[in-house]
Structures are given as structure tokens and as C-alpha cells.
Amino acid sequence: MNILSAHSANNTSLYGPEVSWQVTEKTIDFEFSVRSSCGFHSCDSFGFDYSKNWGLWDFDVVEIFIKRSGEHYLELQCSPLGQTVALLIEKPREKHVIPKTLPVNFTSNIDTEWKTKISIPLDFIPGDGASIFGGCFACLGENPREYYSLNPNPEKSADFHRPELFLKFGEIK
């Protein structure tokens, strides 16, 4: 199991996101833990249809961008309320499609912290080859907005759509 703490650009947040992941025979499983002393910025007007939640990222979400080889990658988001978004990115910030089906399992709950688990079937990850690459992110807060990344981009503003900065999550066995 791999465990990393996400890094904030300004390190002033009251949040403390952490993520762990594990590659199994059929899935890659992620678990996010987010702490906040001031609650979570969410919106209950979003539903539970991943294809209709455009703009969910303007509220608190954890995100996974994941791929194998090639340019295409899958973007998955989950809010503290369990609302989700799924996009297949064909060209960052230029072209995407909404997957027709989403065989990904999401669970999200808030107790003393917000925990989200995301289980992705290995055969649903775009590309081929045995290596899995991606990034884990968190967009948190309302004002100021905080952006966290396992591998931050070098620019001053957050840009998660940088596949060249993706980390290697593991190998398909």
C-alpha cells in the first residue's frame, strides 16, 4: 500500500488530505482522508448521476486522474456528499467525453473526517500496458480555495491536467 500526503501551494490550510492506494488483481483502490476544522464546502443541488454534475469541482472534491499508456486519461471526482463526475480526457482542456457507463465504485462519508474510497477496475483504465500512472488531487474550501496535489505542477496556479507530471501508481500483475 502506498500512502502520501498531498501538498498545498501555500501551506496555510486547515485541511489535511492524505491518500493511499493499492493495486489488486482486478482493481486499483484509493482511499482519501480529509480533515477540516471548519466543515466542508459542498452543494446538495448536485445529484448522483456522474454525467450531469458539471461544475462539481467548484466545491470540495477529491480527484483521480488515471491512465496506462497513451494520451487519454480518466478523470474521477467525488464530493463529501458522494456526488461524482467522470470524464475521459482525450486532450487536456480541449476535448473530453463522458463515459457511457461507469463501473467505478465510490463511497464517501463524513465522521470526524471526510473519507472517500474509489475502486477502479483495471480494464476500465484508458491505454494498454501494465504500468498505471496518474495523479491524486483535492480542491477544498470556498474562500480561499485550496488545491492539493501529490505531485504539484511548477507553475504558481494549479493545473492538474499535466499528464507529464503523473506518478506511477503501480503495475498490473
C-alpha angles and dihedrals in degrees: 000000000000121000126187135164116230118238126230123215093230103024092217099110129122087215125094112193120187129175134195129185141185133192112222131179093278108011146032109227125202130190121193124194118191124183124198132173092198105047129253131295104232138145123218093199089084115089135212098264105106091205095060103047100092108161096027087127089071085074130049111305140154114218140199123196109191140173145145116216126339134040101288119092138175120242116202126181133183130187128210087258092056096253113146144200127197126188132170104218112212096171120007113256090352112063134018139150131206111240113247090224132019114208090177120120116223127184124176132177140161122219118135085334137012113263125187126182121195122186116191122191108235091228090058093060111101119248132027136261129074101273119093119205133181151111137259120215143172128205107195142171135020108243113034098023113216125206122197130190137174088222110022120209115245095241121095095244123061116261113170094174093086107115090177087068096049116126125229107255096186147279132294107240 
